[in-house]
Amino acid sequence: MPKSSFLTRRSRHVLLAIAVICITIGLLWQSEPSSAVSIPIKQVDLPAGKTSAAPEPDAAEEAKAAAQASTQEPDGPLSAATEPQPVVYEIQPGDTLSEIFDAHGISANTLHKLLEADAEFLSLETIQPGTTLTFTLDGKNQPQKVDLQLDVARTVSYSRTEDGGFEHQEITKPLHWDRQQVSGEIHGSFYASGLKAGLDKAQVAKVGQLLKSKLNFRRDLRAGDTFSVIVGHEHTDTQATGNTRIDAIELHRGSKTYYAFLYSDGNYYDETGDSVTPAFLRWPTKQHYRITSPFDPNRLHPITGRRAPHNGVDLGSPSGTPVMSTGDGIVSRIGNHPYAGKYVEIEHSGTYKTRYLHLSKILVHRGETVKRGEKIALSGATGRVTGPHLHFELHVNHHPVNPLTAKIPTSAHVPADRIAAFRKHIRPLMARLNVPSYLPARQARDKTGAEKIPTQASNSDWTQQCLRPGQCRFN
């Protein structure tokens, strides 16, 4: 065979081998990248719960980020739903607690646990139209906290405890008092004259109660007698709470003038420091019964270990024992609580309030005036108790104190070591009250000639209308 022909055949074999190798390398090269890009695309589109082959590291990170983005939207609302959500409800006329709780899908068992936590305070017994209840609910519609707004300054909060009960806490904003003077003349009864001047019914009753030991309001007052009352109005930093108190009273009866001033100890005194607040009894029963449970604001529950204050004293009186009011006052509340039982609350002169719980029979009505030592009820075993007894409370300035040891109005005079401070306290009040309030009223007449009696004015307004030089000078 010729040499050229041999080379040609050999060259063909080499070229064929080279071609086979190139084709093989090409096929292998294509298979690797194709698998690398297809996996992450399928991974994103997989239904929930299914898996596929693991992607390369870069692709795996992209797939994880895509999966998180796809599940972020539905997870948001679910996590928010498990967080406590506040629901605010404004008390309407005719509402009851059971109806309110039922309307919000809250069980009667939860309501009873709240009432149990409230038994020493009776805050839920005072709900009035316009106040608000705020329920902080969890994902199962169970209240973790219930807030009762008593007024713009005070909120009572009930927080869920680990044992399923609730703990009571009262929150009060910083407060101050602003004073307003109300003046008028007697025309007819003092009650009608006081209302006409601008006092409310409770304030008129308080004036009569404070000065009743000085004069008889029905027989002694005459037309033309004058009075001035300085009323304190409680305020937060931004608004009034609606609570008032009487800071000072002046009543002119003929040639005599009668005074009453509220002092820092919660009692009322005249200008010489003699008490006008009737003295209190220390015990609400004639017999001094054994104390079965003492006053203890820091008492710990024997089972749960949480704070459960005892805001009064328990007296071991048998059922049917007569219960007396420890001071003159007005019955502000009566009720029948599932834990406190039948109870009576009495507002007294100044800043005092008493409560009598677990009664078997109530003998007074709301709004009734009672005297010290007057029988108001019979003791018993109503509510949640282990046996018959009387639970007795004394509150001073809205705070419970030990009724058997607290300082109560029993003295007849400001203590000697405080008389100088008392005189300093009443000096500006005397200056404000000594304005002859009838003078501007007699000068101010409307078109019909009827006399106008202003309800309030500043000292400068009064002094500008004095009839003679020095007549309105304050000493």
C-alpha positions as CSV (number, residue, x, y, z in Angstrom):
1,M,0.0,0.0,0.0
2,P,1.3,3.5,-0.8
3,K,2.7,5.6,2.0
4,S,0.4,8.5,1.4
5,S,-2.7,6.3,1.7
6,F,-1.5,4.9,5.0
7,L,-1.0,8.4,6.5
8,T,-4.4,9.3,5.3
9,R,-6.1,6.4,7.1
10,R,-4.1,7.0,10.3
11,S,-5.1,10.7,10.3
12,R,-8.7,9.7,10.1
13,H,-8.5,7.5,13.2
14,V,-6.8,10.3,15.2
15,L,-9.4,12.8,14.1
16,L,-12.3,10.3,15.0
17,A,-10.8,9.7,18.5
18,I,-10.5,13.4,19.1
19,A,-14.1,14.0,18.0
20,V,-15.4,11.3,20.4
21,I,-13.5,12.8,23.3
22,C,-14.8,16.3,22.5
23,I,-18.4,15.1,22.3
24,T,-18.0,13.2,25.6
25,I,-16.6,16.3,27.4
26,G,-19.3,18.5,26.0
27,L,-22.1,16.2,27.2
28,L,-20.6,16.0,30.7
29,W,-20.2,19.8,30.8
30,Q,-23.8,20.4,30.0
31,S,-25.3,18.0,32.6
32,E,-23.7,19.8,35.6
33,P,-25.0,23.3,35.2
34,S,-28.5,22.1,34.1
35,S,-29.1,20.4,37.4
36,A,-27.7,23.3,39.4
37,V,-30.3,25.9,38.1
38,S,-33.4,23.7,38.0
39,I,-33.5,22.7,41.7
40,P,-34.0,26.1,43.4
41,I,-36.9,27.0,41.1
42,K,-38.7,23.8,41.9
43,Q,-37.9,24.3,45.6
44,V,-39.9,27.6,45.8
45,D,-42.9,26.1,44.0
46,L,-43.1,23.0,46.2
47,P,-46.4,22.5,48.2
48,A,-46.1,22.7,51.9
49,G,-44.8,19.6,53.5
50,K,-43.0,18.2,50.4
51,T,-39.2,18.2,49.9
52,S,-36.7,17.7,47.1
53,A,-33.0,17.2,46.6
54,A,-30.8,19.6,48.5
55,P,-29.6,22.6,46.4
56,E,-26.1,24.0,46.2
57,P,-25.2,26.4,49.1
58,D,-26.0,29.7,47.2
59,A,-29.2,28.3,45.8
60,A,-30.2,27.0,49.3
61,E,-29.9,30.5,50.8
62,E,-32.0,32.0,48.0
63,A,-34.7,29.3,48.5
64,K,-34.8,29.9,52.3
65,A,-35.2,33.6,51.8
66,A,-38.0,33.0,49.3
67,A,-39.8,30.6,51.6
68,Q,-39.6,33.0,54.5
69,A,-41.0,35.8,52.3
70,S,-43.9,33.6,51.2
71,T,-44.9,32.7,54.8
72,Q,-44.4,36.1,56.4
73,E,-47.8,37.5,55.4
74,P,-50.0,34.8,57.0
75,D,-47.8,34.5,60.1
76,G,-48.2,38.3,61.0
77,P,-51.9,38.3,61.9
78,L,-51.6,35.0,63.8
79,S,-48.9,36.3,66.1
80,A,-50.8,39.6,66.6
81,A,-53.9,37.7,67.6
82,T,-52.1,35.9,70.4
83,E,-51.1,39.3,72.0
84,P,-53.6,40.8,74.5
85,Q,-56.0,43.1,72.8
86,P,-57.8,46.0,74.7
87,V,-61.5,46.4,74.4
88,V,-63.1,49.6,75.9
89,Y,-66.7,49.7,77.0
90,E,-68.5,52.8,78.4
91,I,-71.1,52.0,81.1
92,Q,-74.6,52.8,80.0
93,P,-77.7,53.5,82.2
94,G,-79.3,50.2,83.3
95,D,-76.1,48.1,82.7
96,T,-75.2,45.3,85.0
97,L,-71.8,43.6,85.3
98,S,-73.1,40.2,84.4
99,E,-74.7,41.6,81.2
100,I,-71.5,43.5,80.3
101,F,-69.3,40.4,80.7
102,D,-71.8,38.2,78.9
103,A,-71.9,40.6,75.9
104,H,-68.2,40.4,75.6
105,G,-68.1,36.6,75.8
106,I,-66.5,36.5,79.3
107,S,-67.6,33.7,81.6
108,A,-69.5,34.1,84.8
109,N,-66.6,32.3,86.6
110,T,-64.2,35.0,85.6
111,L,-66.6,37.7,86.9
112,H,-66.8,35.9,90.2
113,K,-63.0,35.8,90.5
114,L,-63.0,39.6,89.8
115,L,-65.6,40.2,92.5
116,E,-63.6,38.0,94.9
117,A,-60.6,40.3,94.3
118,D,-62.8,43.3,94.8
119,A,-64.4,42.2,98.0
120,E,-62.2,44.3,100.2
121,F,-62.6,47.4,98.0
122,L,-66.1,47.3,96.5
123,S,-64.9,49.4,93.5
124,L,-67.0,47.4,91.0
125,E,-70.1,48.2,93.1
126,T,-69.7,51.9,92.3
127,I,-69.8,51.8,88.5
128,Q,-71.7,54.7,87.1
129,P,-72.9,55.5,83.6
130,G,-70.1,57.3,81.7
131,T,-67.3,55.4,83.4
132,T,-65.3,52.9,81.3
133,L,-64.3,49.3,81.6
134,T,-61.2,48.2,79.6
135,F,-60.7,44.5,79.0
136,T,-57.3,43.3,77.9
137,L,-58.1,39.9,76.3
138,D,-55.8,37.1,75.1
139,G,-56.3,35.0,72.0
140,K,-58.8,32.8,73.8
141,N,-60.9,35.9,74.8
142,Q,-59.9,35.6,78.4
143,P,-59.2,38.8,80.3
144,Q,-55.6,39.2,81.4
145,K,-56.4,42.6,82.9
146,V,-59.6,44.6,83.6
147,D,-59.3,48.4,84.2
148,L,-62.2,50.4,85.7
149,Q,-61.9,54.2,85.4
150,L,-63.6,55.7,88.4
151,D,-62.9,59.2,87.3
152,V,-60.3,61.1,85.3
153,A,-57.8,60.8,88.1
154,R,-58.4,57.2,89.4
155,T,-58.3,53.9,87.8
156,V,-58.7,50.5,89.5
157,S,-56.8,47.7,87.8
158,Y,-57.4,43.9,88.2
159,S,-54.5,41.9,86.9
160,R,-54.6,38.1,86.3
161,T,-52.4,36.1,88.6
162,E,-50.7,32.7,88.1
163,D,-53.4,30.9,90.0
164,G,-56.1,32.2,87.7
165,G,-57.4,34.9,90.1
166,F,-57.0,38.7,90.0
167,E,-55.0,41.2,92.0
168,H,-56.4,44.7,92.8
169,Q,-54.5,47.9,92.3
170,E,-55.6,51.5,92.4
171,I,-53.7,54.1,90.3
172,T,-54.2,57.8,91.1
173,K,-52.8,60.7,89.1
174,P,-51.2,63.7,90.8
175,L,-54.0,66.0,92.2
176,H,-54.5,69.5,93.5
177,W,-57.5,71.5,94.8
178,D,-58.8,74.8,93.4
179,R,-61.2,76.9,95.5
180,Q,-64.4,78.6,94.6
181,Q,-66.5,80.8,96.8
182,V,-70.3,80.5,96.8
183,S,-72.3,83.2,98.6
184,G,-75.9,84.0,99.1
185,E,-78.8,85.3,101.3
186,I,-81.5,83.4,103.1
187,H,-84.8,83.6,101.5
188,G,-87.1,80.8,102.6
189,S,-85.2,77.7,103.7
190,F,-81.5,77.3,103.8
191,Y,-81.8,74.3,101.5
192,A,-83.5,76.4,98.8
193,S,-81.2,79.3,99.3
194,G,-78.1,77.2,99.1
195,L,-79.2,75.6,95.8
196,K,-80.0,79.0,94.4
197,A,-76.6,80.3,95.3
198,G,-74.9,77.4,93.5
199,L,-74.3,74.7,96.1
200,D,-75.3,71.2,95.2
201,K,-77.6,69.0,97.4
202,A,-74.7,67.2,99.1
203,Q,-72.9,70.4,99.9
204,V,-76.1,72.0,101.4
205,A,-76.5,68.9,103.6
206,K,-72.8,69.0,104.7
207,V,-73.2,72.7,105.8
208,G,-76.2,71.8,107.8
209,Q,-74.5,68.8,109.4
210,L,-71.4,70.8,110.4
211,L,-73.3,73.8,111.9
212,K,-76.3,71.9,113.4
213,S,-74.7,72.0,116.9
214,K,-74.5,75.8,116.7
215,L,-78.0,76.7,115.5
216,N,-81.3,75.2,114.4
217,F,-81.6,75.8,110.6
218,R,-85.4,75.6,110.6
219,R,-86.1,77.9,113.5
220,D,-83.1,80.3,113.9
221,L,-82.5,81.6,110.4
222,R,-84.2,84.7,109.1
223,A,-84.6,86.3,105.7
224,G,-81.6,88.4,104.9
225,D,-79.1,86.3,106.9
226,T,-76.1,85.6,104.7
227,F,-73.7,82.7,104.1
228,S,-70.4,82.1,102.2
229,V,-69.0,78.7,101.5
230,I,-65.5,78.0,100.0
231,V,-65.7,74.8,98.0
232,G,-62.6,72.9,96.9
233,H,-62.6,71.3,93.5
234,E,-60.3,68.4,92.8
235,H,-58.2,68.6,89.6
236,T,-55.5,66.7,87.7
237,D,-53.0,68.6,85.7
238,T,-55.5,69.0,82.9
239,Q,-59.1,68.7,84.1
240,A,-61.5,68.5,87.1
241,T,-62.3,65.1,88.5
242,G,-65.8,66.1,89.7
243,N,-65.0,65.5,93.4
244,T,-65.5,68.4,95.8
245,R,-65.1,69.2,99.4
246,I,-66.0,72.1,101.7
247,D,-63.0,74.0,102.9
248,A,-64.7,76.8,104.9
249,I,-68.1,78.1,106.0
250,E,-69.3,81.4,107.3
251,L,-72.9,82.0,108.3
252,H,-74.2,85.4,109.5
253,R,-77.2,85.1,111.8
254,G,-78.2,88.5,113.1
255,S,-75.3,89.8,115.1
256,K,-73.6,86.4,115.4
257,T,-71.3,84.7,112.9
258,Y,-70.6,81.0,112.8
259,Y,-67.5,79.4,111.2
260,A,-66.2,76.0,110.2
261,F,-62.8,75.3,108.7
262,L,-61.4,72.0,107.3
263,Y,-58.0,71.3,108.8
264,S,-55.2,69.0,107.7
265,D,-56.3,66.3,110.2
266,G,-59.6,65.9,108.4
267,N,-61.7,67.5,111.1
268,Y,-63.6,70.8,111.1
269,Y,-63.0,73.5,113.7
270,D,-64.4,77.0,114.4
271,E,-62.3,80.1,114.3
272,T,-61.0,79.5,117.9
273,G,-60.0,75.9,117.2
274,D,-63.0,74.2,118.9
275,S,-64.2,71.2,117.0
276,V,-67.5,71.3,115.1
277,T,-67.2,67.7,113.9
278,P,-69.2,65.4,116.1
279,A,-67.0,62.9,117.9
280,F,-66.9,59.3,116.6
281,L,-67.4,56.0,118.5
282,R,-64.5,53.6,118.4
283,W,-66.6,50.5,118.2
284,P,-69.7,49.8,116.1
285,T,-71.2,47.5,118.7
286,K,-72.1,48.1,122.3
287,Q,-70.1,45.1,123.4
288,H,-66.4,44.9,122.4
289,Y,-66.3,41.5,120.7
290,R,-63.1,39.5,120.1
291,I,-61.1,40.5,117.0
292,T,-61.1,37.4,114.8
293,S,-59.1,39.0,112.0
294,P,-57.1,42.2,112.4
295,F,-56.6,45.1,110.0
296,D,-53.6,44.2,107.7
297,P,-53.0,46.1,104.4
298,N,-50.1,43.8,103.5
299,R,-51.7,40.4,104.3
300,L,-50.5,37.6,102.1
301,H,-53.0,34.9,101.0
302,P,-52.3,31.7,102.9
303,I,-52.6,29.5,99.8
304,T,-51.5,31.6,96.8
305,G,-48.9,33.8,98.7
306,R,-50.0,36.9,96.8
307,R,-51.0,40.2,98.5
308,A,-54.6,40.2,99.7
309,P,-55.1,43.2,102.0
310,H,-57.6,43.0,104.8
311,N,-59.0,46.6,104.9
312,G,-60.9,46.3,108.2
313,V,-61.3,44.4,111.4
314,D,-63.5,41.3,111.9
315,L,-65.4,41.3,115.2
316,G,-66.7,37.9,116.4
317,S,-70.3,39.1,116.9
318,P,-73.1,36.6,116.8
319,S,-75.8,36.9,114.1
320,G,-78.5,39.4,115.0
321,T,-76.1,41.7,117.0
322,P,-77.2,45.4,116.6
323,V,-74.7,47.4,114.5
324,M,-74.4,51.1,115.3
325,S,-73.1,54.0,113.1
326,T,-69.9,55.2,114.7
327,G,-70.6,58.8,113.7
328,D,-73.2,61.2,112.3
329,G,-73.4,60.9,108.6
330,I,-75.4,60.1,105.5
331,V,-75.9,56.6,104.1
332,S,-74.1,56.7,100.8
333,R,-74.4,53.0,99.7
334,I,-76.2,49.8,100.6
335,G,-75.8,46.6,98.7
336,N,-75.5,42.8,98.6
337,H,-72.2,41.6,97.3
338,P,-71.5,37.9,96.6
339,Y,-68.4,38.0,98.8
340,A,-68.9,41.0,101.1
341,G,-72.5,40.1,101.7
342,K,-75.1,42.7,102.7
343,Y,-73.3,46.0,103.5
344,V,-73.8,49.6,104.5
345,E,-71.5,52.6,103.7
346,I,-71.8,55.9,105.5
347,E,-70.2,59.2,104.6
348,H,-69.3,61.4,107.6
349,S,-68.3,65.0,108.0
350,G,-65.0,65.9,106.5
351,T,-63.0,63.1,105.0
352,Y,-64.3,60.0,106.9
353,K,-66.3,57.0,105.6
354,T,-67.3,53.8,107.4
355,R,-68.4,50.4,106.0
356,Y,-70.2,47.5,107.7
357,L,-70.1,44.1,105.9
358,H,-71.7,40.6,106.2
359,L,-74.9,41.9,107.7
360,S,-78.0,39.8,108.1
361,K,-80.4,42.7,107.9
362,I,-80.1,46.4,106.8
363,L,-82.2,48.9,108.7
364,V,-81.5,52.1,106.8
365,H,-81.9,53.4,103.3
366,R,-79.6,55.1,100.8
367,G,-79.5,58.9,101.4
368,E,-80.8,58.6,105.0
369,T,-79.2,60.8,107.7
370,V,-78.0,58.8,110.7
371,K,-76.7,59.8,114.1
372,R,-73.8,58.5,116.1
373,G,-74.9,55.4,118.0
374,E,-78.0,54.9,115.8
375,K,-78.8,51.2,115.0
376,I,-78.3,50.7,111.2
377,A,-78.2,46.9,110.8
378,L,-77.9,43.5,112.3
379,S,-74.7,41.5,112.0
380,G,-74.7,38.2,110.2
381,A,-72.9,35.8,107.9
382,T,-73.8,36.9,104.4
383,G,-71.4,36.7,101.6
384,R,-68.4,34.3,101.6
385,V,-67.6,33.7,105.3
386,T,-66.6,30.9,107.5
387,G,-69.0,32.0,110.3
388,P,-71.0,34.9,111.7
389,H,-69.0,38.1,112.3
390,L,-69.0,41.9,111.5
391,H,-66.4,43.3,109.2
392,F,-65.9,47.0,110.1
393,E,-63.9,49.6,108.0
394,L,-62.8,53.2,108.4
395,H,-61.6,55.2,105.4
396,V,-59.8,58.6,105.7
397,N,-59.2,60.5,102.5
398,H,-60.2,57.5,100.4
399,H,-57.7,55.2,102.1
400,P,-58.5,52.4,104.6
401,V,-57.0,52.7,108.1
402,N,-57.2,50.6,111.2
403,P,-60.5,51.7,112.8
404,L,-59.4,50.7,116.3
405,T,-56.2,52.7,116.4
406,A,-56.5,55.5,113.9
407,K,-56.9,59.1,115.0
408,I,-60.6,59.9,114.8
409,P,-62.6,63.0,115.8
410,T,-62.8,62.5,119.5
411,S,-61.0,65.7,120.8
412,A,-62.9,68.9,121.2
413,H,-60.0,71.3,120.3
414,V,-57.0,71.7,118.1
415,P,-54.0,70.4,120.1
416,A,-52.0,73.1,121.8
417,D,-48.9,72.4,119.9
418,R,-50.7,72.9,116.5
419,I,-52.9,75.9,117.3
420,A,-50.4,78.4,115.8
421,A,-50.3,76.4,112.5
422,F,-54.1,76.2,112.5
423,R,-54.4,80.0,112.9
424,K,-52.0,80.5,110.0
425,H,-54.1,78.0,107.9
426,I,-57.4,79.8,108.4
427,R,-56.1,83.4,108.0
428,P,-56.5,83.5,104.2
429,L,-59.8,81.7,104.4
430,M,-61.1,84.2,107.0
431,A,-60.0,87.1,104.7
432,R,-61.9,85.6,101.8
433,L,-65.0,84.8,103.8
434,N,-65.3,88.2,105.5
435,V,-66.4,89.8,102.3
436,P,-69.9,91.4,102.8
437,S,-71.4,89.3,100.1
438,Y,-74.8,90.9,100.3
439,L,-73.5,94.3,99.2
440,P,-72.8,93.6,95.5
441,A,-76.1,91.6,95.3
442,R,-78.1,94.6,96.5
443,Q,-76.5,96.9,94.0
444,A,-76.8,94.6,91.0
445,R,-80.4,94.4,89.7
446,D,-81.7,93.2,86.4
447,K,-84.3,95.1,84.2
448,T,-87.2,93.8,86.2
449,G,-85.7,95.1,89.5
450,A,-85.1,91.6,90.8
451,E,-82.1,91.1,92.9
452,K,-79.1,89.2,91.5
453,I,-77.2,87.0,93.9
454,P,-73.8,86.1,92.4
455,T,-72.6,82.6,93.1
456,Q,-68.9,83.4,93.1
457,A,-66.4,86.3,92.8
458,S,-62.9,87.2,93.6
459,N,-62.0,89.4,96.5
460,S,-61.1,92.3,94.1
461,D,-64.6,92.1,92.6
462,W,-66.2,92.4,96.0
463,T,-63.9,95.2,97.3
464,Q,-64.5,97.4,94.3
465,Q,-68.2,97.7,95.3
466,C,-67.7,98.5,99.0
467,L,-70.0,101.3,100.1
468,R,-67.6,102.9,102.6
469,P,-63.9,103.2,102.8
470,G,-62.4,100.4,104.9
471,Q,-65.6,98.4,105.0
472,C,-64.1,95.5,103.1
473,R,-60.7,95.6,104.9
474,F,-59.5,92.2,105.9
475,N,-57.9,91.6,109.3
